[in-house]
Structure formats: C-alpha cells, structure tokens
Amino acid sequence: MGYGNFLQKAEAFCGQYGLTLAQAMCILSVIVGILCFLRRFSLRRVRLFSSHKLKILESKSLGNRQFLLVISYESEKLLLGVYPNGMRFLCKLGADRDITSKTEPPCPNVSKL
C-alpha cells in the first residue's frame, strides 16, 4: 500500500513539472553521486593537509610487556620506556648524539649498564 502510494505521488510530482519518472531518477542519482564524490574528496583533503606531528619511529620489545619507543614530535626525538603499569620519559635524542659514547650517558634518567 505505502509503495504504490509513493509511486502515485512521484508520478504526480513529475507530471506537474514535465518530467518522466526515469528522468527524475537519473537526476536524483546524479545528485547523490556528486554528493558522494564531494564527501570522499573532502575526507581525502583533510587527511592530506592534516599535520601528523607525532610519529613512532622505532620500538624494541624487552620482554614481559616492556618495550622502548623512539618517537618524534615535530623536530624532536624522544625515548620512552613502556611497562605494564605505565610509561616513562627517558630522554631526548639528538640527531648527532652518539649513543655508544663512553664519556657521558646518553640519557640522564637511565643508569649505565
């Protein structure tokens, strides 16, 4: 009942404006297609121009759900320790810092082995 009533109203609307039902369906599908294209394009545009400042550069598992993370934020690199009950900032890493240097520990929060 409801579907037949809808078709009668659609035919009356199309007859009033001089359109066939097929033409109205084509126009409607074109409008829906344009809206889908614009929605998809706007989402890609947001992804392309959004700034991803925080990145995980490297991770190393230490076992027992503990691991080290090297992350970058903007131009800085940070070393984080992650363990089951939380996370701890260990130190900043410089691009030219030699981690194997014996003169000073690279991270003041971490004791030498």
C-alpha positions as CSV (number, residue, x, y, z in Angstrom):
1,M,0.0,0.0,0.0
2,G,2.7,2.5,1.0
3,Y,4.9,1.8,-2.0
4,G,2.0,2.2,-4.5
5,N,1.0,5.5,-2.8
6,F,4.6,6.7,-3.1
7,L,4.7,5.9,-6.8
8,Q,1.5,7.8,-7.4
9,K,2.8,10.9,-5.6
10,A,6.1,10.6,-7.5
11,E,4.3,10.4,-10.9
12,A,2.1,13.4,-9.9
13,F,5.1,15.4,-9.0
14,C,6.9,14.6,-12.2
15,G,3.8,15.2,-14.3
16,Q,3.5,18.6,-12.7
17,Y,7.0,19.6,-13.7
18,G,7.0,17.8,-17.1
19,L,9.5,15.1,-16.1
20,T,9.2,11.4,-16.6
21,L,9.9,9.1,-13.7
22,A,13.1,7.9,-15.4
23,Q,14.4,11.4,-15.8
24,A,13.7,12.2,-12.2
25,M,15.5,9.1,-11.1
26,C,18.5,10.0,-13.3
27,I,18.7,13.5,-11.8
28,L,18.4,12.1,-8.3
29,S,21.2,9.6,-8.9
30,V,23.4,12.3,-10.4
31,I,22.9,14.5,-7.3
32,V,23.6,11.6,-5.0
33,G,26.8,10.7,-7.0
34,I,28.0,14.3,-6.8
35,L,27.4,14.4,-3.0
36,C,29.3,11.1,-2.5
37,F,32.2,12.4,-4.6
38,L,32.4,15.7,-2.7
39,R,32.2,13.8,0.7
40,R,35.0,11.5,-0.4
41,F,37.1,14.3,-1.8
42,S,36.7,16.4,1.4
43,L,37.8,13.5,3.6
44,R,41.0,12.9,1.5
45,R,41.7,16.6,1.6
46,V,41.5,16.6,5.4
47,R,43.9,13.6,5.5
48,L,46.3,15.2,3.1
49,F,46.5,18.5,4.8
50,S,46.3,17.4,8.4
51,S,49.5,17.6,10.3
52,H,50.8,14.3,11.7
53,K,53.4,15.6,14.2
54,L,53.6,12.6,16.5
55,K,55.2,9.5,14.9
56,I,56.5,6.3,16.3
57,L,59.9,5.8,14.7
58,E,61.0,2.6,16.3
59,S,60.0,0.2,19.0
60,K,62.0,-2.6,20.7
61,S,60.5,-5.3,22.8
62,L,62.3,-6.0,26.1
63,G,60.0,-8.9,27.0
64,N,57.4,-9.2,29.8
65,R,55.3,-6.5,28.1
66,Q,58.0,-3.9,28.4
67,F,59.5,-2.1,25.4
68,L,61.3,1.1,24.3
69,L,59.8,3.6,21.9
70,V,61.6,6.2,19.9
71,I,59.0,8.8,18.9
72,S,59.3,12.1,17.1
73,Y,57.2,15.2,17.7
74,E,57.8,18.0,15.2
75,S,61.6,18.0,15.0
76,E,62.4,16.4,18.4
77,K,63.1,12.7,19.1
78,L,62.2,11.2,22.4
79,L,63.0,7.9,24.1
80,L,60.1,6.4,26.2
81,G,60.0,3.3,28.3
82,V,56.7,1.5,28.4
83,Y,55.9,-1.1,31.1
84,P,52.7,-2.8,32.2
85,N,51.7,-0.2,34.7
86,G,52.6,2.9,32.8
87,M,55.1,4.9,30.7
88,R,58.2,6.9,31.5
89,F,60.0,9.6,29.6
90,L,63.7,8.6,29.5
91,C,65.4,11.3,27.4
92,K,65.6,13.5,24.3
93,L,67.6,12.0,21.5
94,G,69.6,14.3,19.2
95,A,70.3,13.6,15.6
96,D,74.1,13.9,16.0
97,R,74.3,12.3,19.5
98,D,76.4,9.1,19.7
99,I,74.6,6.6,21.9
100,T,77.7,4.4,22.2
101,S,79.9,7.2,23.6
102,K,81.6,6.2,26.9
103,T,82.1,9.8,28.1
104,E,78.6,10.6,29.2
105,P,75.4,8.6,29.4
106,P,73.1,9.5,26.6
107,C,70.0,9.6,28.9
108,P,70.4,11.1,32.3
109,N,67.3,9.2,33.6
110,V,68.7,5.8,32.7
111,S,71.5,4.2,34.7
112,K,74.5,2.8,32.8
113,L,74.7,-1.0,32.4
